[in-house]
Amino acid sequence: MQTTIFETILNAPIQKVYEFHCDTNNLPLITPPWIKVSIVKLDLPLVQGSHIILDITRFGFTQQWEMEIEAMRPNEAVIDRAIRSPFKSFRHVHGFEKIDKNQTRMKDIVEFALPLAPLSNIALAFVKSDFARMFHFRHEKTARALGE
């Protein structure tokens, strides 16, 4: 299992940051232009156990991801995990930590395993670099959307 962590300090109250991540309408706002995401199915409101099916197009290929909300912890975390994806396993923690009344530390923790390991380990550096690029974009767009 691999773990990558990306964090940013946002100039926004924790409740606003948490609510932003609970609103699926914000997904297109923070999706990088090199990735196309279409929501196929979405259980609303988002609660523990909600299912989400996404068509994700990268590098000219579309793959369907089936996700489940593992946990919703108000003003603390939204945790999703892939039931079906190109990864052997994939879990994403959107974590939030109050710094003060107007600042929040947002931390994305991605735990994943590539299929066909150890053969696929040659792709590990690329996958981690790709995640870093994507989360840098997402954190920047989140900051802008929240008024920075």
N, C-alpha and C positions, 0 to 999 in steps of 0.2 A: 504494500500500500504506500502510495506517495501522498505527501501533504504540501500544499502551497498556501501561503498566507499573503494577503494584500490588505493594507490598511491606509486609511485617510482620516484626517481631522476635518470635519464639516462644521461650518458656521451655521448651525441649525439646531434647534432643540431636539432631544432624542425622540419625543413622540412624533414630531414631524418627519424625521428620518424613517422611523419604523412604519408609519402610515404610508409613506411614499413607496416602500418596498412591499406593502400589502396590496397596493393598487396595481393590478395587472395592466391597466392602461398605460402605466409608465414603462413597461418593458420595451416598446419601440423607441422610447426616448433615450434609453441607455444601451441599445443594441448597436454595436459598431456597423458601419456601412458595408463592411466586407462579409457580414453575416446576415442572412435573411431568416427571420423567425416568423412563422405563422402559427397562431393558436388554433389547433384543431378541436380541442375539447378542454373545457375548464370548469371545474366545480367551484361555484361561488355561493356564499362568501368563502374565502380561503380559511380553512380550519384544519386541524390535525386530521390526516386521512384524505384530504382533498386530492383528486387526481387531475393531472394536467397532461395533455398530449400536444406536443409541438412538432412541427415540421421545421427542421433546421437545415438550411442550405449553405454549404461551405465548399469552396473549390469546385463549384459546378455540380456537386452531388447533394441530394436531399436525403436526410435520414430522419426517421421519426423517433422522437424521444418520448418515453412515458415517464412522468415524474409523479412522486407522491410527497405531499407535505408531511414530513415526519413530526414536526413540532412548530407551534406558534407560541412564542413567549413574548407577550406584549412588552414593548420597549426594551427587549433584550435580544431576541433572535427569531429568525425565520429559517427553518431547516428543511431542505428538500433533498430527496435522493432519487436516483434514477432506478426505475424498475426495468426499463429497456432503453439502451443507448449503445453507442459504439464502444463504450468502456466496459471492462469486466465488472467494475463497480465505480460508482460516482456519488458523492455526498457533498452538499454545499451548505455551509453555515453562513448566513448573513447575520453577523453579530453587531450589536450596538452597545456602546458604553458611554454613559453620561460623563462629560468632563466638567461642565458647569451648565447653567440654565440655557446657554446659547451655543454650546459646542458639544459635538458628539464624535466619538471615535467609531468609525465604521470599519469593520474587519470582515473580509471574505476569506473563509477557510475552505479550501477544496481538497477533499480526500478522494483519491482515485487510484484505480489499478488498470493498466492496459491489458487488452486481451492478448493471448498467446505469449505472455511473458515466459521465459526471459528473452525470446526472440524479438519481441516488440520493444525491448529496452533501448534499442538503437534510436527509437523515435522519442525517447523521454525528454531529451534536451529541447527538441522542437516543440513538444506539447507544453512544457513549462514556459518556454519563451512565448508561445501563442497565448497561453493563459495570462501571462504578465501584460502583454500588449492589450488584450481584451479588457482586463480589469482596470488597467490604467485609463482606458477610454471610458469605461463605465463609471469609475469614480469621478472623473472629470465632468462627465455629463450629469451625474447625480448632484454634484456641487453646484453646477449652473442651474439645474432645475429647482434646487432649493434656495436659489436667490443669491448665490455668491457671485 
